[in-house]
Amino acid sequence: MATPGHGAPLPAAVAHSGTPPHGTPHPQATPGHGTPLPAATHGTPQPQATPGHGTPLPAAVAHAAPTPYQGAPQGPPRQPYDPWNAPLQQTGAPAPEGEEKKRKRVRRTLLVGVMMVTLVSGGIGGAIGAYVERNGGVGDIELSQSGTESKDRPKGSVAGIASAALPGVVTLHVRGDSAQGTGTGFVLDGKGHILTNNHVVEPAGTGGEISVTFSGGETAEAEVIGRDSGYDLAVVKVSGVRGLKPLTLGNSENVRVGDPVVAIGAPFDLANTVTSGIISAKERPITAGGEKGDGSDTSYVDALQTDAPINPGNSGGPLVDSKARVIGINSAIRSAGDRSEQGGGQAGSIGLGFAIPINQGKRVAEELINFGKATHPVIGVTLDTEFTGDGARIADKGKDGGPSVSENGPGEKAGLKPGDVITEVDGQAVHSSDELIVKVRAHRPKDRLDLTVERDGSDREVTLVLGAASGD
């Protein structure tokens, strides 16, 4: 028996509705998938037929095929041709012409698909290879960065100014019996003299310790050479230190509002801190320290105002110009809701900092180094600190009940009297006794001042030559 279709056995001859008489030709039967068989005749061998999917029938059919009994079941239901699920053709049997063409088309389609996949894979592989070559292995990230540049900066830039000035700036750590603090100073000369604020070294008292740290990290012990609370300045000295870098002193008379400046110091003990700004104003009358009405321990500064941030710890540090020349000594700040402070509190900068003009600092430093103390210019009168009007009024009596105008002093020689109100100094208005002292302290002894004095409701001009008094 042959195996047509999908393996179901097929009878030798299938009748349509019954069994024909012996010897009568069989009607055509359709085995497998519809290939008609030729009619069989008695005694004549049937030609080979290809049922199903090319499975050959036996070479000859029996001379007298058995007659199936009536009612024999039909073969399995015929299924539509499906080239993808069709069984493979046996060896030696030729495939139908249409089926062979279909298979060739399938092979060509598969070949084209494989080629496309190969090309796409090759392209992706090439792109990945190029990326890896440029950027490293998969998963590695390397960000772009500019190359190494010269460390030099233009001399007039903030960086250039800082580079020139920092080697001459020091940080002071002061420790006394009951207080301690941090401040800043700068080198004046090769002998080890360093200028700073009086309120920076004051906690050391007479038996405390002062340690100086240079910008490179070297440290040395220092001693106080002289100090003056009226100017809030002090000079300390280190010994046995080589390679000192003194800063160049400028001229505060040349400073103009709007000039760029750089402040250097150790705010909150952060050494070598650099901030920048401009000169916001000149000749700001600043007082700090001491008790109200008590001239001792009170500093009077005709200050340079700057918006360069200054904080506690900056005190005593240099305020330098665009050529890295010192034009001021950072001394006080104005904090919100308070009067000026000397940097000893914890208030932060609000852009109102004040520096002692270097011209005043230079004179006082020279006197402290040479004599251990500084002289103060005076006009020889006692001022009425309770006066609330405009100007500075000369008191009716002195502190100890004596005359308010010193006998044979500069004021008496210029013709000043008790009750006179001084309203101008060298053409600049004076609004209080503190402002008058500040204006006077900005000068040297023997300097000449032109005063405008109000007496009995009228103004008069007075010329006065300043005297000298020893400072503390």
Secondary structure, 3 states (H helix, E strand, C coil): CCCCCCCCCCCCCCCCCCCCCCCCCCCCCCCCCCCCCCCCCCCCCCCCCCCCCCCCCCCCCCCCCCCCCCCCCCCCCCCCCCCCCCCCCCCCCCCCHHHHHHHHHHHHHHHHHHHHHHHHHHHHHHHHHHHHHHHCCCCCCCCCCCCCCCCCCCCCCHHHHHHHHHHHEEEEEEECCCCEEEEEEEECCCCCEEEECHHHHHHHCCCCEEEEEECCCCEEEEEEEEEECCCCEEEEEECCCCCCCCCCECCHHHCCCCCEEEEEECHHHCCCEEEEEEEEEEEEEEEECCCCCCCCCCEEEEEEEECCCCCCCCCCCEEECCCCCEEEEEEEEECCCCCEECCCCCCCCCCCEEEEEHHHHHHHHHHHHHHCCCEEEECCECECCCCCCCCEEECCCCCCCCCCECCCCHHHHHCCCCCCEEEEECCEECCCHHHHHHHHHCCCCCCEEEEEEEECCEEEEEEEECEEEECC
